[in-house]
Amino acid sequence: MPVPVLDVQMGVAKWLESHSDLAGTNETYDALTTLGISNVAVSVLVDDGKIAVFAKVDTDLSDARETWLSQTNLIQLESVSENEFKWVPAQKKNSPSEFIPTDSVWVRFSGSTVLVADKEHFSAADALESGMAESGLLQTSIRLAPLLDPLFVAAEKMIDAQEEGFGKAMMAGMLTSLKTSTEAIQDVPGVSLNIMAVGPDMRKMVLTLEYNRADTAADTKAFFDDSADAWKNPEISKKQLGLAGLVDTPFFQKMNLDGNQLQFIYEWPAAEDAALLEIVGKAALGNLFSFGDPNAFPLHPEETVDAPNLGDVAEFDAIGFEKEFRASLFFNHSWDTHVDLVVDCLDIPNVDLLSATLTNVCVLGTNGVNITHQKRQGGFGFNSATRSASISLQVEKDGPKPKTTAFTIEFKVPTAVEKYTLTKKNPLMESGDTGCCLIAMSNSVISLRSKGLSLREAKVYALNTEGKYLKRGGASWSESNYRGEYKGTPARVEVVFPVKTESVSIDFKNMAVEKKDKIEMPSSPTNSVVTRYTMEPLKTYSDPDMEAIAASSMAYVTNAGWKKTGCQLQFPKQDGVKTDTTSMKSYLTGVDELVGRGKRSGFSSSGDHFYWELNQTNTLNSATAIFGEFGGTFWSGIGTYAANVSTNPVPLIPGHELPAVSVEHNVVWVEKDPEGKVLDAQAFHSNGRRLKKDNRTSRKNSKTGYFFWGNPSRVSVVYASSKESVVVPFEIELKEGGLGAIPAAREKIQAFDETLALVKEIKRKTHRHYGNLLSASYYACNSNKEPIARIPPEVAQSDPIGAAVFGYELKPFKGYYFRKILTDRDAKKESKKSSHAWAGGEFEATSDSGLLLATPVDEKNPAILLRWNDVYVNYRDCSKLETIPSKPSDLAAAGWIKVE
């Protein structure tokens, strides 16, 4: 029996009437007006596991057919009759849309009405009620739950049809996560929306959430009313937190509770239509997937940051702050839509809690006209880690180039703060009528709720069990709700609120922002460069503890979360240790070891770990163990030496001669040392402040030059004098008994690696000049009429193609026959042939060299194919292959498995 999941009625003409100012400037407005659309009704049904979509469009045209055919591309569709047209997709692909019957979509004209449906649902489309009450603008009802099963079935079919590999595994993981997330939708099976006009200039909307249970609806209202202390009840708050955006808008008026239905009522000016619908739409639909416990993804290694410097300020120097801010502000760049300014140093207390607002923005173009964007003037952003900031001034697109700007920045500087420390055991802190509650702390995700305190203005920190501050990932917040993801597992939370602020307003006038006004770093040393400073924290370096590294263990971490690849290998990374190179080999048991070898993304470094993504989720699910080795080379003998520019550097690294350092105006030159490495170079002004380093470097003979904004009075260099290396083997059991298979797997992999090394060496030495005749790289003669012998004769005589040309006895080499083979695409082309000399006369070779193929004598061993830099194996008989598929999907179908 058909189940309705979506019904929409929209009074288009009424919307257009209230936005007549868009005529001639908005393509959508003009198109709807031209087609005479007055009302639209759309319905979506789930019928026997498939979705049916049909619509009815009322127009104010006496004959919609004539206008629509002349103003649209419907005339290009297949004509069924004078008033019916049919669209048939050229090819139906595997996609989630397979559960929508798109074999054909029909359009039927009937006077002023247009019907759109598949052929079976025209009568249902015609029966739709498209008209609305006089004040009605939009009515819609949504029942999401019936959509999910057919959607998931179609998605599973699509994923099953994909080629094995990383992409398929990632899609499967995403689908699994989505299924889990959408379980919460069952709490809210129905959502309806009714928008109506209130006079000529106002709107009213009623958003209704229909819950399965009346007590859940009542809890939700209590949560937002802050009645019965619902704000600090985690069992209520966890379910309602995702809906916070529905009430965090000035357009929200009130809530009404009627049994299991909860109504949210809004009123707003017609001019704010887009803003209101965007706010409510995101909260109503996007957060339906966030009702349950917060999802967390602890796959990536823990990352920590320096502790924040927050506290009460005895006396704030507003005049000094303004002076420093003006001296640190520079024009950076102008784009089509905005002008960028940078602030090098934001030297201010409690910078994490600083708030700033741009007002009175005016950007003048080269023609003297104000080109400031009418709706979005710009924004101020700051980076508390680097103590720097940026300003973006928005301008109208396609206007004249900006010339000057004026604006005001209004700062609120926190001078007194209040800190709340929350844990799972003590999740609540209250002070009078204010308080903060830890709603959830699951893996890496934190959810908070406050009363009487603004979480928009607060800073939320997560600390691990050692008391170190975790780096924050994504976060979302409103006035009384917060949800953030952190790089690690929180043990406690610190929430810091500003309770006292001091205002500072700084005006800028006639600031030049033309391209010529950007301050560029000269390409050669100069003593006239602008002086700029930095407050970015210095990196710290230390020698590696090689014994500790050798004793470290590789970790295997899994997670099937949204947008995650599934599995990682993680190796501890010592704080402050500088890596020169790392290498990684990993293999699997319990599956074909050759298929399970490698298949990793590149090495990455995050927090206190190195990690490698493993891109074979399906194969890993069947594996019984993973083994291999980690190799690393690290810089050691690290020391810092500093000197005034007028004196020689003082060595601080015993037993090693330091590279020479010299200063030429604003450039610090460091002599290159083949044994060591300069890890960092810094320069300081005569006033003791650190100069800002530019990204530009220069090479001169054996010296490297580091460019600074200003002339140094003192320099500091961090230097490593040597390197130390280590190889750490690892064995990780994935299933009981898996370690026992490792010795046999090592033997198989070692034999394969030896053969693969031989295949790669043959490919490197064969000459492309002789096309698909591998053996010609031995038999072809040079100018002295001697064999060029680029490959050994034993390798040449394993080439089946060359045996008929050069007359040798075909013999395998180390258990394999080696030859060149063309792809099916190249084989279809007319290949040019050229003649070459050999000891027996002349031979012809094609211009297409093809791919290198090694076929085994022992059928237990795989065939090996080098396809550019990719390595494939195949356990089928490949000795009689004439071509190789050129498409990756066809390669997989032919039994080829990519292993490297």
N, C-alpha and C positions, 0 to 999 in steps of 0.2 A: 504494500500500500504506500503511495507517495507520501513523503513527510516534508512539510514546508520548513525551510531553513532560513530564508531571507525574503522579506517583502519590503518594497520601497515605493513610496509615492512622493513625487516632487512637483511642486508648482513652479515650473521654470520661469514662466512669464512674470510671476510676482518677484522672483529674485532679480530678473533682468530689469524690471521696472525700477527697483530700488538702487540699481547700480548703473544707471544710464550714463554716468560720467565715463564709463569704460568704452563707450561707443567709438569705434575708429582706432582705438589704441590696444584693444585686447582681442586676440584672434578667436578665443573661445566664445566671448560675448557676441562678436560679429557673426560667427558661424551659426550659433543658436538662433539669433535674430533672423538671419537670412532664411533658415529652414523653417521659420515660423513656429518653433516648438513652444507649446504652452504648458503641457503636463506630461509627465513620464511615470509609468508604473513598471516595475521590474519584479519578477518572482523567480526564486530558485527552489527546486524540489530535489530531494534524494529519492530516486525511484529504482528499486531493485539493484541497489549498490552503485547506481550511476546518477550523475547530476543532470538535471534539465534546467536550462536557463531560457526564459522567454520574457518579452517586453512589449508594452503598448505605448505608442507615442501619439499624443493628440497635438494637432497643429491648428493654427488660425488661418490656414490656407483652404480655399475651396477645393483645390485639386493638388494634394501633396505630391502626387506622382510626378507631375510636370516639373515642379521646382526642384525636387530631390534629384531627379535624373539629370537635370541640367547643372546642378551645383555640386554634385558628388560624383564619385567614380562607380556608383552602382550600375551604370549602364555597361560597365566592363564585365559584370557578372553574367552567368548563364541565364538567359531569358527562358522562363518556363511558360509564361503566358503574358498577356499584355500588362497585367498588374502584379506578376510574381517573378522574383529573381532568386537564383540559388547560387550559393558559394560552396565549392567543394575544395577542401585542402588538397594541394598537389601531392603531398606525402604525409602520412601519419607517422609521427616519430614516437619513440619511447619517451614518455614524459608523464608527470603527474596529471596532465590534462587528459589522459586516456580515459578517465572515468567520466569525462564530459562527452556526450555523443556528438562529435564534430564531423561525422561523415558528411553532413551538409547543414548549412544554415540558410533559412529562407527569409525573404523580405516580401511582405504583401502590402499593397496599397489599397485602401478602401475609402475613397473620398478624402477627408481631412485627416484620416487615421493611418498610422504605419504600424504594422505588426512585425516583430522579429522573433523567430523561434525555429526549432527543428520541425519537420513536417507533422510529427505526431502531436505537437502541443500548440497548434494554431488556435484551436478552439479555446484552450485554456488562456492563451494570450488575449484573445478577443474578449474573454469574460472578465479580464482585470478591470478593477475600478481605478481609473486614472485621475478622476476629478477629485478636488479637495474642498474643504470648507473655505469660506471667503477669506479667513485670516490664515489659513494653513499654508505653510511653506515646504515642510518636509515631514514625512512620517516613515519610520522604518522599524522593523522588528527582526532580530537575529536570534537563531537558535543554533549555536555552534556545535554542540555535541554530535548531532546526526551527520555532520560533515566529516568527522574525523576518521571513522572506519573506512569509507571509500577512498578518502585521501591517502591514508596510510597504505592500503592495499595497492593503490596505483603507484605510490612511491616505491614500495618494495619491488614491484614488477620492473620499474625503471632501473632500480639499483641492480637487480639480478641480471639485467641485460648488459650491464657495463663490463668492460674489460677488467680482468683482475689487476689490482695494483693499488697505489696510494689513494687515487681519487675515489675508487669504489669503497675502500675501507673508511675514508673520511665521511662519505655520504651515509654509510650505514651507521656510523657513530652519531652523526647529527640526527638521524631519524630516531634512533634509540633514545637520545636525550629529549627530543621533541615529544615523543610519546609520554615520557615521564613527566615533563613539564605540563602537558595539557591535561593530565589527570585532574588537576584542580579546576578545570573548566566545568566539571560536573557539578561543582558548588553553585555555579551561576548558569543554568541552562538557557536562560532567555535574557536578551537585552532589547529594549525598545527606545525609540527616540521620536519626539514630536516637537517640531519647531513651528512657531506661528508668529505672525506680525502683530505688534502692539502699536497701533497708530502708524504714521508714515515713517518714523525714524528709529523705532525700537524693535527688539526681538525678545521672544520668550521661548525657553526650551525646557522640556521635561524629559529627563533621562531616567528610565526605569530599569532597575536590576531585579530580575525575578530569581529568587533563591529556591533551592530545594527545601530548605528548612526555614521556618519562621524565626527560630532562635538565632540562626546565623545572620539574618537580616537585622534583627534587633541588636545583636552584638556590634554589627557594623555601624549602626546609628549611634550606639552608645560610645563607640570608639571615637567618632568624629565630634560628638557632643561633649566629650570628656566627662561624661556622667558616670557615676559609680566607679570612678578611678579606672575606667577601661583603658586609658592611655598607658597604664603601667602593667597591664595584664598580658603577658607574652602570648598566652593561648588565643586571645582575641586579636592582638596586634599583628601577629605573624600572618594571619589570614587577610587582614584589611590594609596592611602597609602599602600594597601595590596600588591601592585606589586613592592614595593621598592627593594625587594630582587633580582629582575631581573637585576638591574643595579649596585647593590652594590657587585660586584665581579670584580677582576682584569681582567677577561677574556672577559668582555663586551667591544664591540668596538663602536657600533653606533646604531641609530634607523632610520628607513625609514618609511615615511607615504605615503600611497597610498589609498586615499578615506577613506573607513571605515576599512582598514587593517593597522595594525601597526606591523612592523617587528623589532625584537631585534636580533642583529647579534653579534656572539661570535667567538673567535678563542682561541685555547689553545693547549698545547703539549699533545700528545697521552697519556703520562704517567699520566696526570691529568684527565683522562676520568671520573673516579668515583667521584672525588671532584666536577667537573663542573656539572655533571648531578644531583648530590644531591642538590646543591645550587639552580639551576634553577628549578628542579622538585618541590621542596618545595614551591618556590615562585609562580610558574605558576599554580599549581594545588591547593595547600593548601590554598593560599590566595584568590582564586576565591570565597571562602565562606566568605570573609571579606570586600567586596566592600562597603557595606552599612554603616549605622551608627553603631558605636561600640555597641556590645551587652554588657549589664551589669547585674550583679546578686546581687542586694542589699539585698539578703535574710539574710546573716549572719550579726551579730551585728557589730557596729563600733568598730574598734581597733585603739588606738593611740599609738605613740611612743614618746620618748624624742626628743626635738628639736636638730637638728644637730649643732655641734660646727664648723662652717666654717667661714673663714675670711682670711685676709692677714697676713702673718707671717713676723715679722720684721727681725728676724734672725733665721735660721734653723741650729741646731747643728748636723751636719752629723756624726761627730765622736761619739757623745753621743748616737745617734740613732743606729749606727752599734754596739756599745758595748752592748746596751740594747737588741738588736735583737739577738745577738749571745748568750747572757745569757738566753734568753727565748726560744731558739729552742731545742726541744727534739725529739728523735726517739720514735714513738708511736707503729707502728705495720707493719709487712710485710705480704702481701697477695700473691696469685699466680700471679697476674698481676701488682701489684704496691706496693711501699713502702710509708708509711705515716709518716710524721713528723708534729709536732704541735708547734705553737708559742703561748706561754701563754699570753704575753703582747705586743701589738702593740702600743707603746706610740709615736704617731706621729701626727702632726697637719693635719687637713683636711683629716682624714683617709677615709672618704666616697669617696673622689676623688682620692685616691691613686691607682696607677697602678703598676703592678710588672710583670716581665717576667723572666722565667727560661731559662738559656742557659748553654751550656757546661756540660750537665748532663752525668754522667758516673757512672753506678752502676756495681760493680764487684761482681761476684758470689763467692761461697766458693772455686771454682776451679781456681779463678783468671781471668776468662773470662768476658769480658764486656757483660752484659745481658740487657743493656738498650734497650727499644723498639725502633726499627729503625725509625718509623714514628711519634710516639707520645712520647715525652720525659717526659712530666709532666705538672703540672699547680700549680698556687698559688692562694689560695682563702682566703678572710678575712671576718670576721664578725664585722661590725662596731658597732653593738649593744653590743657585749661582749668584743670588743677591742682585739680580738684574731685572729689567722690565722692558715691555714693548708697548707701543701705542699704535693703533690702527685707525686711520681717519677714512671713512667711507665716502666715495665720490660717485657721481653718476657715470655709468658706463658710456663709452663712445663720445664723451665730451672732450673739450680742449685739455691739453696737458696742464697739470697743476703748477702754480707758480709760487704762491705764498699761502700760509695758513695762520689762523688764530684760534685759540681754544682756551678753556679753563679746566684745570684738574682740581677736583675737590676731594681731599683725603680725609679719612677718618682714621686717626692713629690711636690704637689701643694703648692706654697708659695704666690700666688695671684689669686683671683677668681673674676668672674663677675656674678652677679645674675640678672635674668629676672623674674619679677613677672607678671603673666598673669591671666586674668579673662575673663568671657564671654563678659563683657562690653568692656574690653580692652585686646583683644586677641593677640595683636602684639606689639613687641618691636624691634626697629632697631637701629643700631649704625654703620653708614657708610655703608660698604658693607656686614655687618653681621646682623643677626636677628634671632628671634625665634617666631613662630606663633602657637597659640593654635587652632588646627583644630577642635577638638571636645572634649566636656566634658559632657558625658551622664551618669547619675547615678554614678557608681563607676569607669568608664573607662575614661582615658585621652589619646588623640592622639596629637602629636606635629610634627612640621616640622621646620627645621632650614636651614639657608643659611650661609655658611662661618664659621660655628661652628660645631664641632663634637659632636653629641648626644651619640656616643659611650663612650666618655670621660666624659660626663656630669652626673650630679645627678639630678633626677626629684623628687620633693616632692609635695604631695597634702595636702592641709590644709582644715579643715572644717570651718564652719561659726564662730566657737569660736577661730580660729587661732591655733588649735592643729594639729599636724602632724599625718597624717593617715599612718597606716602600709601598706606596699605594698605587693600585692600578686604576680601574674605572670606578666611578662613584656617581650617585644621583641623590639629590636631596631637595627638601622643601622646607617650609618654615618649621615644621615640627617632626619631620621624618628624615631619616638618613639610611642609605644602603651603600656600602663600599666594599670593594675587593682588594685584598692585600697580598703581597708577594711572600707568603709564608703562612704559618698557623698562629693566630693570635692567642695569647694567654690572658691578656687584659687590655682594656681600652681606656684611653685618656681623652676626655672631651673638654676642650678649653674654650670658654666663652669670654668675649670682651664685656666687661661690666662698666668701663669708663673709657671714653674716647675724647680725643682733642682734634678739632677740625683745622685743616690747613687748606687754603685756596690759593692756587698759583695760576696767574694769567700769562699767556704767551701771545704775542702780537707780531704779525709780519715776519713769521719764520719762513725762510726761503726753502722751497722743496722742489726746485727744478733739478733735472738730472745733473747739471753742472755743479749743483750745490752739495752733492754727496761727497763726503770726505773720503778719498781713496788713499790707500797705502802706496807710496811711491815704490817703483820696482828696484830702486837702488838706494843705498844708505843716504840719509839726509839728516841735518840737524834742525830742520824747520818743520817737522811733522807735529801735528796737534798732540798735546799731551792728554792721554786718556788712562784711567785707572780700572782696576778690577778687584772685586771682592770674592771671586769664585774660590771655593776651598781648594787647596793644593792636594794633589794625589800623594799618597804615602807609599813608599816602596820598601821591601824588606827581602832579605835572602831566603831562599827556599829551605825548608827542613826536608832534605832528601830522604832521610830515614822514615819520617812520618808519611811522605808521599808513597814510598815503596811499601809501607805497611797498610796503606789505605785500601778500601774495598770498593769495587764497582757496585752500584745499586741499579736495580731494574724497577722502574716506576711505571705504573699503568693508570690510565684514566680514560673513560669512554665519554667524557663530557662534550658539550657543544663546542664546535670549532677547534677541537683538539685532535692531534694526529693519533693519539692512542697510547703510545709507549715511548719511553726514553731510557737510555743508559746515562747514569749520572756518576761523575767522579769528583771527589772533593777538590776544591780550589782554595789554596791558602791565601789569606788576606794580604794584599800588598805585594804578592809575588808576580813578577812580570814574565809572561810566557813568550818564548821564542817560536817554538813549533809544537804541535801535538799531532799524534797519529792514532788511528783506531782500527782494529780488526775485530769483527764479531761474527760468530757462526751459530747455527742452531742444530740441535739434535731432535729426533722424533719426526722430522720432515726431511725432504731431500736437502742435504747439507749445501748443495750448490745453489739451490733456490734460496735458501735462507742466508747465504753469505752476503755480507754487506747490506745493501738496500737501506742506507742511512742518508740522512741529509748531512750537510757539513757540520763541523764542530761549532758550537756556540758557547758563550761564556755568560753566565748570569748569576749575580750574587756570589755565593760561595761554592759554586759547582761549574764544572764543564758539563755539557750535555750534548747528546746526539739523538735526534728524532729517529725512531725506527718506523719505517713506512710500510710494514707488511702485517697489518692487524690480523687478517685471516690466517696467514701462515703462522704467526706467533701464537694464535689460539690453539694450534695443533702441536706446537713445539714442546719438548720435554725439558730442554736445557738450553742455555745460551753461554757461549764461552769465547774467549779471545784474549786480546791484550791491548793495554793502553800505553802509549809511548809519549813522553813529554820532555822537552828541553827548556830549561828555565835559566834566566839571567841571575847571576850571583856576584858576590864581591861588590855589593852595592854600597856606595857612600855618597855623601854630599860635600861639595866644597864651594866656598864662596870667597869673593874678593872684591875689594874696591877697584874701580876701573883703573886707578892710577898705580895699583900694586900688582904683583904677580900672584896667581892662585896658590893657595896653600894646600898641598896634598893631604887628604884625609883617608885615603885607601892604602893601607900598609902594603908594601911589596909590589906596587904597580905604579908605573909612570903614567901620570894623567895626561889626557890630550890637551894640547895648548888651546887656550881661550883668549880671544881678543875682541875688542869692541870698536866698531866703526860707526860713529854717530848713533843711530837708533838700531843698529844690527849687531847681534852677538854672534861671533864666528867661533865654531868649535871644530878643531882638527879631527878628521875621521881616524878612528882606531880600528884596524881589522879584527882585533881580539875582543874589543869591548863595545859598549853601546851607550849613548847618551839617552837616558830615559826622560829627562825633563830639563828645561832651561828656563830660568826666570830672571827678570830684571827689575830693579827698584829705582825709584826717583830719589833725588837728594833729600826730599822731605820724608823718606822712609816708606812711602806707599808703593804698592806693587803696580807696575805698568801693565797695561792690557797687551797681550800677545796677539799678533795678527795670524791668520791662517797661512799667510805667504811665507815660504822658505826659499832659500837660494843656494845654489851649488857654485863654488869657485875653487877650482883645483881639487884639493883634498879636504876642503872645508865646507861645512853646512852653516848657512846663515839663518838666524831666527830674528824676525822683524818685530819691533815693539813700537807702541804708540808713545814716543817720548825718548829722551836721551838718558840712558842708564847711568846711575852713579855707583851702583853695586850689582853684581851678577851672582847667581846661584845655579849650580849645575848638579843634577843627580846622575851618577855614572855607575854602570855595571862593568866590571873588569873581566868577567869570564862567564861560561855557561856550564851547566850540569844536566846530564840526561839520565832518564830512568825508563825502564819497561816493566809494567805491572801486569802479570797475567791474571785472568779472572775466570771463574766458573760459577754459574748461577743456576740452581735447580728450579725449573718452572713447574715440574710435576714429579711426583715421587718416583725415584729410580732413574731420573733423567741423567744424572751424572755418570752412570755406568756406561752410557753410550758414547761418551766423549772421546776415549782413546781411538776407537774405530773411525769416528768422524774426523779426528785430526789426520789420520793416515789418508783418508779419502781426499780431504781438502788439500793436503800437502801435494799429493799426486796431481790433482787438478791444477793447483797453482803453478806447478812446474810445467805442465803442458800449456797452460795459458801464457806463461812467460815466454815459452818457445813460440807460440802463435803470434804474440805481439812483436817479438824480435823478427820473425819472418816478414810480418807486415811492414816493419820499419825498413827492412833491407830490400824488399822487392821494388822494382822500378816500374812506375806507372806508364812509362814510355812503351812498355810491351803489352799493354791491355790486359786481357784475361788469360795470358800465358804466364803463369807464375814461374814455370821452369826456365823461361827465357832470361830470367834474372841471373841464371848461371850460364846458359849456352850461347847467348848472343855474344858476338865478338866485338872487341874494341878496335881502334885504328891499327893496332899491331897484329890483328887477326888472331887474338887470343881471347878465350872465354872471359867475360867480365867478372864472373864468379862472385856476384854480390851475395849469393846464398850458397851454402855448401852443396856439393853434388848429391848427397843423400837426400836433402830436402827437395831439390829439383826433381829427382827421380821418383818422388812420391806424388807428383802432379799427374792425375789421370789424363788431362787434356793434352799435355805436352808429350806423352809417350808416342802418340801417332805422328807428331811433328818431328821429334828429334830421335826417334827410334830406340829409346832406352827401354830396359826391362822395368816395368812398374813395380816398385817396392815400397811398403810403408816405412815411415820413419818414426821411431819411438811410439809405435802402435797407432799411427794416424796417417791418412792420406791428406795432402794439402793442395788446395786449388783455389782459383778465383771463380766467382759466380756473379752473374748480373741480376739486378732486380727485374721484376716483370715489366716495370715501366721502361727501364733502359733497354731491355731486350726487344721492345717493340719499335724502338727508334732505329733509323738506318745509321749504323756505325761505320765510320770511315776506317779503312784498312791501310796499313803501311808496311813496306817491305824492309827487312833487316837481314844482316849477314850473320851466319854462324859457320862452324867448321865444315858442315855438310852442304853448304850452299846458302840459300835464302829461305826465309819464312815470313809469313804474314801475321800481323797482330792487329787487334781492334783498338780503337781509340778509347773505348770505355773499359776501365780497368776492373770494375766490379768490386765485390766484397770478398774477404778472405774466409774460406770455409775449411774446417778440419773435420774429417769423418773418421770414426774409429774402426779398427779391425775387430775389437771385442765389442759386441753389441751391448754389453753391460755398461760401457762408458758412453757419455753423451757426445753428440756432434757439437762443435763449437763454431760460432759465427761472430766475426768482428764486423759490426755495423757502425762505421765511423768510430766513436769512442765508447760505444755500448757493446757489452758482451752478452750473447745469448747462448743457451744450451738447448738441445733437443734430443730426446731419447728414442725418437722414431728413426727408421732407416732413411738416411739422407744421402746415401751414396749415389743415387740416380737422379737427384734433383737437377732440373734444368735452369730454374730461376728461383729467386727469393722474393716473397711478397714485399712490396714497397710500403704498404700501409701497416702501422703498428697493430691494428685490430686483426688484419689478415695474418700477420706474423703469429699472433697468439693462437688463432684458429688452426694454424699449421703445426702447432706444437712447440713453437719457440718461446722460451722463458728467459726474460731479462734477468741477469744475475749480477750485473755490475754496470 
